[in-house]
Amino acid sequence: MAEDLARACEDRGGSDLSTADRSRSDRWASPSRQHRADFKRVAQWIGMPERFVAQVSGHSTRVGAAQDLAELDIDLAAITQAGGWKSARMPLQYAEKINAARSGMARVAEKAGRDSIGE
């Protein structure tokens, strides 16, 4: 989602949201109020359902980046450092569903032909 928002904004001649407001080159800074409003406008512009637009925040890109890194199997220490978190608690929370899908029990269920609970 973060990439879609940034790409759509750039396509409309907006700022490069992927690098906006970085306080340090190795951290994602919290976006300004203007960027939060921009994210919501872009989400509406690309046709995101209103119930999801309401959930978009300036923090969405930080969460999305942590999830993207987890999906790419980047180790937790690297994600924690890149995001500037003091502990791994938040990146672990953001990647919870990704990690659950990769758990030992998920792999056993897949091998047994069960893709999800309730089958």
Secondary structure as UniProt FT lines:
FT   HELIX           2..11
FT   TURN            12..13
FT   TURN            17..18
FT   TURN            20..21
FT   TURN            25..26
FT   HELIX           33..45
FT   TURN            46..47
FT   HELIX           50..53
FT   TURN            54..55
FT   TURN            58..59
FT   HELIX           60..71
FT   TURN            72..73
FT   HELIX           76..83
FT   HELIX           89..94
FT   HELIX           96..101
FT   HELIX           104..111
FT   TURN            112..113
FT   TURN            117..118
//
